[in-house]
Amino acid sequence: MLFPDSFASRGLGSQCREHNRKVHASRERVADANAARRWLASQSYIRPDHISLLGWSNGGIATLWAVRRTAAPRDGSADFRSAVAFYPGCRRLRETAWSARVPTLILIGSVDDWTPAAACQQMVAGARGRSAQAEIVVYPGAHHDFDRANLPLRLRTGLVNTADPSGKAHGGTNPAARADALERVPQWLAK
């Protein structure tokens, strides 16, 4: 596994409270994901046609931008095999008529008040018929960070890009959603 860090590598911390971000999911983070894919593909111990992309929250947004149909590699290198996005924000992607070029799984909570499931559901429904296999799982009663181990439900404040302008959102472990995700993701990646 390789975990590129688009923020710390640029001398930045968490971007959850930054209104004027210097690193964007749709540009710099996509470029970082593709650079990581190309680097991995060049390693002798890696099968270039078996590289998948996973992302959480803003990284999930970057994942969806990176696998959209119009962002295919133009350099002849092997593409991502598949993608998984945990609780991404889908509003902007939905507005761009998103569709995926590789099988893409989205996992999100039904009560996520930071990145609401409805926008992702609409985005996936809108992509039917013009997209590679895109699947969404909405976990009942799950909030943002549902897959984090032992994270009590808490209210975060001062956030940007929340579902409403309050800047408040909840996050915490949902044991049922976490257990399902831990089983579902490896099965998705093994396809």
C-alpha positions in Angstrom: 0.0 0.0 0.0 1.1 3.5 -0.7 -0.5 6.5 1.1 0.4 9.7 -0.7 -0.1 12.8 1.5 -1.1 15.8 -0.6 -1.1 18.1 2.4 1.9 17.5 4.6 4.1 17.0 1.5 3.3 20.6 0.7 3.8 21.9 4.2 0.1 22.0 5.0 -2.0 20.6 7.8 -5.6 19.5 7.8 -7.7 21.3 5.3 -11.1 20.7 7.1 -11.3 24.3 8.3 -9.6 26.0 5.3 -11.9 28.2 3.2 -9.1 29.0 0.6 -7.5 25.7 0.0 -4.2 25.6 -1.8 -4.6 21.9 -2.7 -7.8 20.9 -4.5 -9.2 17.4 -4.8 -10.0 17.9 -8.5 -6.5 19.0 -9.4 -3.5 18.5 -7.2 -4.8 15.5 -5.4 -5.7 13.8 -8.8 -2.2 14.6 -10.0 -0.8 13.0 -6.8 -2.9 9.9 -7.2 -1.8 9.5 -10.8 1.9 10.1 -9.8 1.5 7.4 -7.2 -0.1 5.0 -9.8 2.8 5.6 -12.2 5.4 5.1 -9.5 3.8 1.9 -8.3 3.5 0.6 -11.8 7.2 1.1 -12.3 8.1 -1.2 -9.3 9.1 -4.7 -10.3 7.0 -6.3 -7.5 3.8 -4.6 -8.6 1.4 -5.7 -11.3 0.6 -2.4 -13.1 -2.9 -3.6 -14.1 -3.8 -4.3 -10.4 -3.5 -0.9 -8.8 -6.6 0.4 -7.1 -7.4 3.8 -5.6 -8.9 4.3 -2.1 -9.8 7.6 -0.5 -11.5 8.9 2.6 -13.6 12.1 2.7 -11.6 14.7 0.7 -9.5 11.8 -0.5 -12.7 10.1 -1.5 -13.6 13.2 -3.5 -10.2 13.1 -5.2 -10.7 9.4 -5.9 -13.9 10.2 -7.8 -12.3 13.0 -9.7 -9.3 10.7 -10.6 -11.5 7.9 -12.0 -14.0 10.0 -13.9 -14.4 9.0 -17.5 -12.8 12.2 -18.9 -9.6 11.8 -16.8 -8.2 8.6 -18.4 -4.4 8.3 -18.6 -3.1 9.7 -21.9 0.5 8.5 -21.4 -0.2 4.8 -22.3 0.3 3.7 -18.7 -2.0 1.1 -17.1 -5.1 2.7 -15.5 -6.4 2.1 -12.0 -8.1 -1.2 -11.8 -10.9 -0.1 -9.4 -11.7 2.6 -6.8 -13.3 2.9 -3.4 -14.4 6.3 -2.0 -15.4 6.5 1.7 -17.9 9.3 2.5 -16.9 11.7 -0.3 -18.7 15.0 -1.0 -20.4 14.5 -4.3 -22.2 17.8 -4.9 -19.7 19.3 -7.4 -19.1 15.9 -9.1 -22.9 15.4 -9.5 -23.1 18.8 -11.2 -20.4 17.8 -13.7 -22.4 14.7 -14.8 -19.8 12.4 -13.3 -19.2 8.9 -14.6 -16.5 6.5 -13.8 -14.2 4.7 -16.2 -13.2 1.9 -13.7 -15.4 0.0 -11.3 -16.1 2.4 -8.4 -17.6 1.7 -4.9 -18.9 4.5 -2.7 -19.5 3.9 1.0 -21.4 6.6 2.9 -23.6 7.0 5.9 -27.3 7.8 5.7 -27.0 10.5 8.4 -23.7 12.0 7.3 -24.2 15.7 7.9 -20.8 16.7 6.5 -20.9 14.9 3.1 -24.6 13.9 2.6 -25.4 10.6 0.9 -28.2 12.1 -1.3 -25.7 13.9 -3.6 -23.7 10.7 -4.1 -26.9 8.7 -4.7 -28.0 11.2 -7.3 -24.6 11.2 -8.9 -24.5 7.4 -9.2 -28.0 7.3 -10.5 -27.2 9.9 -13.1 -24.2 7.9 -14.3 -26.2 4.8 -15.0 -25.7 3.6 -18.6 -22.7 5.8 -19.3 -20.4 4.7 -16.6 -18.2 1.7 -15.6 -19.7 -0.2 -12.8 -20.5 2.3 -10.1 -22.0 1.1 -6.8 -23.1 3.0 -3.7 -23.8 1.6 -0.3 -25.6 3.9 2.2 -25.3 2.7 5.7 -28.3 3.3 7.9 -27.6 5.5 10.9 -23.9 6.0 10.0 -22.1 9.3 10.2 -18.9 10.6 8.7 -15.9 8.5 9.8 -18.1 5.4 10.4 -15.2 3.1 9.6 -12.8 4.5 12.1 -12.1 2.1 15.0 -13.4 3.1 18.5 -14.2 6.7 17.6 -17.1 7.9 19.8 -19.7 10.0 18.0 -18.8 13.7 18.4 -19.7 17.0 16.9 -17.0 18.9 15.1 -17.3 22.6 14.5 -15.6 25.3 12.4 -15.6 23.0 9.3 -16.0 24.2 5.7 -18.1 22.4 3.1 -20.6 20.9 5.5 -24.1 20.0 4.4 -25.4 23.3 5.8 -23.7 26.6 6.5 -23.3 25.9 10.2 -19.9 24.4 9.8 -20.9 21.6 12.2 -20.9 17.9 11.4 -20.9 14.6 13.4 -18.5 11.8 13.0 -17.9 8.5 14.7 -17.7 4.7 14.5 -20.7 2.8 13.4 -19.9 -0.8 14.2 -22.2 -2.4 11.7 -21.1 -0.2 8.9 -17.5 -0.6 9.8 -17.8 -4.4 9.8 -19.5 -4.4 6.5 -16.9 -2.1 4.9 -14.1 -4.2 6.2 -15.6 -7.2 4.4 -16.9 -5.4 1.3 -13.8 -3.5 0.3 -11.4 -6.4 0.0 -14.1 -8.3 -2.0 -14.5 -5.3 -4.3 -10.7 -5.0 -4.8 -10.4 -8.7 -5.5 -12.8 -8.6 -8.5 
